[in-house]
Amino acid sequence: MIRTDSDECKGCGLCIEACPPKVIALSDRLNHYGYRTATYAGSGCTGCGICFLVCPEPGAITVLRLNASRTGTQEMGREAAA
């Protein structure tokens, strides 16, 4: 699963093109800068992290993966409360 920060996203679309399962789209709403931002469809994300890697804006995309060894989620290398 991914989480996008609409305050950081500039709507470049690189994550949309790079997403293998194609679960990211541009929202219809504009952020406070006037950009249509990336949004997650809500299901189908594999947690591969490609969107995170291609995004030029630090902090715009956070990838959350289900931690199989423990309950909860893992946020790009560190544990996050579920």
VORO-822352 format. One record per atom (N, C-alpha, C): x, y, z; residue number from 1. Coordinates in steps of 0.05 Angstrom, whole numbers, plus 5000, padded with zeros to 4 digits. Atoms other than C-alpha are relative to their C-alpha. Last residue first. Layout:
REM residues N
ATOM east north   up seq
ATOM    X     Y    Z NUM
...
This chain:
REM residues 82
ATOM east north   up seq
ATOM 5023  5007 5018  82
ATOM 4989  4994 5252  82
ATOM 4974  5011 5012  82
ATOM 5022  5010 4985  81
ATOM 5049  5028 5284  81
ATOM 4976  4995 4982  81
ATOM 5020  4979 4994  80
ATOM 5106  5036 5236  80
ATOM 4977  4987 5016  80
ATOM 5026  5009 4992  79
ATOM 5169  4994 5231  79
ATOM 4982  5024 5006  79
ATOM 5004  4997 4971  78
ATOM 5228  5019 5192  78
ATOM 4972  4993 5007  78
ATOM 4977  5008 4984  77
ATOM 5256  4997 5125  77
ATOM 4997  5005 5030  77
ATOM 4974  4997 5013  76
ATOM 5209  5033 5077  76
ATOM 5023  4995 5019  76
ATOM 4999  4976 5017  75
ATOM 5149  5035 5125  75
ATOM 5029  5003 4990  75
ATOM 4972  4991 5001  74
ATOM 5135  4966 5153  74
ATOM 5001  5023 4980  74
ATOM 4990  4993 5027  73
ATOM 5065  4948 5174  73
ATOM 5029  5008 5003  73
ATOM 4995  4972 5005  72
ATOM 5035  4912 5234  72
ATOM 5010  5005 4972  72
ATOM 5024  4986 5008  71
ATOM 5037  4841 5260  71
ATOM 5007  5030 4996  71
ATOM 5014  4989 4977  70
ATOM 5103  4807 5259  70
ATOM 4975  5014 4990  70
ATOM 4989  5013 4976  69
ATOM 5143  4762 5211  69
ATOM 4986  5010 5025  69
ATOM 5008  5028 4997  68
ATOM 5099  4779 5151  68
ATOM 5009  4987 5026  68
ATOM 4977  5014 4988  67
ATOM 5106  4855 5156  67
ATOM 4991  4972 5007  67
ATOM 5009  5017 4978  66
ATOM 5054  4883 5109  66
ATOM 5024  4985 5010  66
ATOM 5001  5029 5007  65
ATOM 5088  4936 5067  65
ATOM 4990  4985 5025  65
ATOM 5005  5016 4976  64
ATOM 5077  5011 5069  64
ATOM 4997  4971 4992  64
ATOM 5009  5028 5006  63
ATOM 5107  5054 5015  63
ATOM 4998  4985 5026  63
ATOM 4991  5019 4980  62
ATOM 5109  5129 5028  62
ATOM 4989  4973 4993  62
ATOM 5011  5027 5000  61
ATOM 5103  5178 4970  61
ATOM 5014  4983 5023  61
ATOM 5026  5000 5013  60
ATOM 5111  5253 4971  60
ATOM 4987  4973 5000  60
ATOM 5023  4999 4982  59
ATOM 5166  5254 5023  59
ATOM 4973  4999 4987  59
ATOM 4996  5015 4975  58
ATOM 5223  5273 4978  58
ATOM 4975  5003 5018  58
ATOM 5007  4984 4977  57
ATOM 5196  5298 4911  57
ATOM 5004  4983 5026  57
ATOM 4979  4980 4995  56
ATOM 5231  5268 4850  56
ATOM 4995  5017 5025  56
ATOM 5011  4974 4992  55
ATOM 5189  5204 4852  55
ATOM 5022  5020 5006  55
ATOM 5001  4981 5023  54
ATOM 5222  5148 4814  54
ATOM 4990  5028 5007  54
ATOM 4973  4996 5012  53
ATOM 5244  5108 4875  53
ATOM 5000  5020 4978  53
ATOM 4983  4985 4981  52
ATOM 5179  5116 4914  52
ATOM 5027  5007 4988  52
ATOM 5011  4973 5000  51
ATOM 5138  5093 4854  51
ATOM 5016  5019 5018  51
ATOM 4991  4986 5024  50
ATOM 5183  5033 4847  50
ATOM 4990  5029 4999  50
ATOM 4984  4976 4995  49
ATOM 5171  5013 4919  49
ATOM 5010  5015 4976  49
ATOM 4974  5003 5013  48
ATOM 5149  4941 4905  48
ATOM 5018  5024 5005  48
ATOM 4980  4991 4982  47
ATOM 5092  4944 4956  47
ATOM 5028  4999 4988  47
ATOM 4983  5023 4993  46
ATOM 5047  4900 4913  46
ATOM 5022  5009 5020  46
ATOM 4972  4993 4997  45
ATOM 4991  4952 4908  45
ATOM 5016  4976 5010  45
ATOM 4984  5010 5022  44
ATOM 4925  4922 4884  44
ATOM 5030  5007 5002  44
ATOM 4994  5029 4999  43
ATOM 4876  4961 4927  43
ATOM 5018  4993 4976  43
ATOM 5011  5013 4977  42
ATOM 4858  5032 4946  42
ATOM 5004  4971 5002  42
ATOM 5026  5010 5006  41
ATOM 4867  5069 4880  41
ATOM 4986  4986 5023  41
ATOM 5001  5029 5000  40
ATOM 4925  5109 4908  40
ATOM 4972  4990 4996  40
ATOM 5016  5012 4980  39
ATOM 4929  5183 4891  39
ATOM 4999  4970 4996  39
ATOM 5002  5029 5002  38
ATOM 4979  5225 4854  38
ATOM 4982  4990 5023  38
ATOM 4980  5017 4987  37
ATOM 4966  5300 4856  37
ATOM 4994  4970 4996  37
ATOM 5015  5025 4996  36
ATOM 4931  5349 4810  36
ATOM 5020  4980 5010  36
ATOM 4993  5025 5014  35
ATOM 4973  5411 4821  35
ATOM 4979  4979 5005  35
ATOM 5014  5001 5025  34
ATOM 4948  5481 4841  34
ATOM 5006  4976 4983  34
ATOM 4983  4988 5021  33
ATOM 4999  5494 4895  33
ATOM 4987  5001 4973  33
ATOM 4998  4971 4996  32
ATOM 4946  5485 4950  32
ATOM 5020  5013 4980  32
ATOM 4989  4993 4974  31
ATOM 4929  5416 4922  31
ATOM 5004  5030 5002  31
ATOM 4974  4986 5001  30
ATOM 4881  5407 4864  30
ATOM 5011  5004 5028  30
ATOM 4997  4977 4983  29
ATOM 4826  5355 4863  29
ATOM 5027  5012 4997  29
ATOM 5015  4978 5013  28
ATOM 4812  5308 4805  28
ATOM 5003  5026 5016  28
ATOM 5026  4993 4988  27
ATOM 4865  5260 4830  27
ATOM 4987  5023 4984  27
ATOM 5001  4972 4992  26
ATOM 4921  5234 4785  26
ATOM 4971  5006 5011  26
ATOM 5012  4982 5020  25
ATOM 4924  5158 4784  25
ATOM 5002  5029 5010  25
ATOM 4997  4972 4993  24
ATOM 4962  5103 4820  24
ATOM 4989  5017 4977  24
ATOM 5020  4993 4979  23
ATOM 4941  5029 4818  23
ATOM 5003  5029 5010  23
ATOM 5016  4977 5009  22
ATOM 4976  5011 4752  22
ATOM 4977  5007 5020  22
ATOM 5028  5008 5000  21
ATOM 5000  4941 4775  21
ATOM 4981  5023 4992  21
ATOM 5007  5025 5015  20
ATOM 5071  4956 4751  20
ATOM 4971  4992 5001  20
ATOM 5014  5020 4983  19
ATOM 5073  5029 4775  19
ATOM 4993  4975 4984  19
ATOM 4982  5021 4990  18
ATOM 5126  5067 4734  18
ATOM 4986  4978 5015  18
ATOM 4988  5015 5023  17
ATOM 5078  5109 4691  17
ATOM 5017  4976 5010  17
ATOM 5022  5013 5015  16
ATOM 5036  5130 4751  16
ATOM 5011  4983 4977  16
ATOM 5009  5023 4985  15
ATOM 5098  5144 4793  15
ATOM 4978  4985 4986  15
ATOM 4979  5021 5002  14
ATOM 5127  5190 4740  14
ATOM 4991  4974 5015  14
ATOM 5010  5024 5013  13
ATOM 5061  5229 4736  13
ATOM 5020  4978 4997  13
ATOM 4984  5005 5024  12
ATOM 5091  5298 4749  12
ATOM 4991  4975 4985  12
ATOM 5016  5010 5022  11
ATOM 5034  5317 4796  11
ATOM 5015  4994 4975  11
ATOM 5003  4979 5021  10
ATOM 5074  5361 4842  10
ATOM 4986  4990 4975  10
ATOM 5003  5009 5028   9
ATOM 5066  5318 4904   9
ATOM 4996  5023 4981   9
ATOM 4974  5004 5012   8
ATOM 5091  5348 4970   8
ATOM 4999  4993 4970   8
ATOM 4985  4975 4997   7
ATOM 5026  5378 4999   7
ATOM 5028  4998 4987   7
ATOM 5008  4981 5021   6
ATOM 4986  5320 4970   6
ATOM 5014  5026 5002   6
ATOM 5003  4975 4986   5
ATOM 5025  5270 5012   5
ATOM 4994  5021 4979   5
ATOM 4989  4977 5013   4
ATOM 5015  5201 4983   4
ATOM 4995  5025 5016   4
ATOM 5013  4977 4990   3
ATOM 5008  5136 5021   3
ATOM 5013  5024 4986   3
ATOM 4985  4975 4999   2
ATOM 5024  5071 4988   2
ATOM 4983  5022 5013   2
ATOM 5017  4976 5000   1
ATOM 5000  5000 5000   1
ATOM 5018  5025 5000   1
